[in-house]
Amino acid sequence: MVAVGSLPSGSLIAQPTAAGLPETKRFGLDYKWQVLLCTVIGTFMTMLDSTIVNIALPKMAAVFAVSLSDVQLVVTSYMLALAVIIPATGYLSDTLGVKRLYLVTMALFTGGSLLCGLAWSNDSMIVFRIIQGLGGGMMGPLGMTMLYKAVPLKERNSVMGLYGVPLILAPVLGPTLGGYIVEYLDWRIIFTLNVPLGIIGILLGSAMLRESEIIRNLIFDWKGFILSAVGFSTLLLGLSDGTSDGWTSTKVEALIATGVISLIAWVWVELSVPQPLVELRLFADPTFSIAMAVTFVLTIGLFGSQLLVPVFLQSYRGLGAAEAGLITMAQALAILPMMPLAGRLTDRFGARPLLLIGLPLVALSNWQFTTVDLSTSDWTLRWMLAFRGVTLGLVMMPSMTTAMNAAPAHLLSRASSLTNVSRQVFGSFGAAIFVTLLQSRMRFHQAVLTQGATPDNFAIAQMFAQAQQWVASQGGSGADGQRLAMLALYKQLMMTVAVEAFQDVYRVVAALTLFAVVPALLLRSARRARPKDDQSAIHAMGD
């Protein structure tokens, strides 16, 4: 038996819990639906904010009279705030209460959003984004914790399937909505639109949510907090800068080395202290570890491949952000009905059958993008994205809920923090990997195609002859015709290079997704928590 995270000695201040209240309905809704309503608002806002702000960066750079590299700190500061605060969410929720902390984080995010909309300089925007990120980083883990405590185990997958809808919809909706706001309205609305939603969320949370148990005399793990803050922030920053500055640059190597060393030290501290900031001993449970391994592969594939299609559409098809968003939205719309359905199927059959069926389908849906080129129609792309959305909706939530279901009842807040910070790292890791792979394959194909682009090539010779004839008919010289032909040749060459590189990356995405079948084969359903464990908050995991 592996004992995991026994509660520290300290007094428990008993608060009413969903399980212990005879009253099951307020405001005409079961308590689990009240919690879902409150948490979906916060989750939607924070996830929307993760992508919608990127569209406004060029506009902000012009307004604040700074370079794009300076205004990029607006995104980086938010990301670093998330990395710092998420690991501390479990401790703060145990000591302050989940409801109280959730309302504080909602107020922080809402107030930070308002301040961002009023920012007068790039420096002030960076400070306000940090405030926004400190609130936004905790809302996801807190929402999952409240839901898992309010929903019976047999219904968790179904309810979490509904909770997962904004997790998928908001990031895809962000570029489309952001592009429309920046082009036709005022870019500041990107931030201020959170204010009315945040106020509604605070009012609903105050009226509907119940407070959790508060644990006194907890010791804050300062070593773990500092090491996790340094480790996660430098690692995420290194992964983000690596795609632009190059992986061999001194700055990127220093950031990644600092992150890796800090996280190794952090793991050692968390496994040696009696009251760790993040309960890494959860990985002692095979179900939790295997489910997280599947989530790791899926998140890398999702974030990486989700980044590639908009880049392809905007950089090589010449579409704007809003136009590209309208195409990629097909994936999000297809996921919407699948998430609740997958939750119900998981409740009935377990996660393992869905993963074993769904993962090969996800691999197939990614493989279809190996045929995409510049002539692929928008509607064909929409159908491809819709098919991938259906398959992703079948597998994403079962893997996440299986990991959370494996956690003991009294460690739900710590498990939620762990899964959320992991998802942040997995997503950044996936984006960095696939952007780097795309650049590498483009260099490879450019080198190969350049070798064949010689004057004795019939197609090239014909292109030069046609260009010179057209320029001559317009009164130009032979040199002008040659320059025009060289420009056309280079453009066509780079388009071909981009298409072949994108196809190569999707081959890797498909293979990686198929590889996730291996841990899925080993997956078993999480052991159902005993009612006694829920009441006493003493639980051991793993046999």
Secondary structure as UniProt FT lines:
FT   STRAND          12..13
FT   TURN            18..20
FT   STRAND          25..26
FT   TURN            27..28
FT   STRAND          29..30
FT   HELIX           31..64
FT   HELIX           68..71
FT   HELIX           73..85
FT   HELIX           86..88
FT   HELIX           89..96
FT   HELIX           98..117
FT   HELIX           122..150
FT   HELIX           153..155
FT   HELIX           156..184
FT   TURN            187..188
FT   HELIX           189..192
FT   HELIX           194..208
FT   STRAND          214..215
FT   HELIX           222..245
FT   TURN            247..248
FT   HELIX           250..272
FT   HELIX           280..284
FT   HELIX           286..315
FT   HELIX           321..349
FT   HELIX           351..367
FT   HELIX           368..371
FT   TURN            374..375
FT   HELIX           378..405
FT   HELIX           409..411
FT   HELIX           412..452
FT   TURN            455..456
FT   HELIX           458..473
FT   TURN            474..475
FT   HELIX           478..515
FT   HELIX           517..521
FT   HELIX           531..536
//
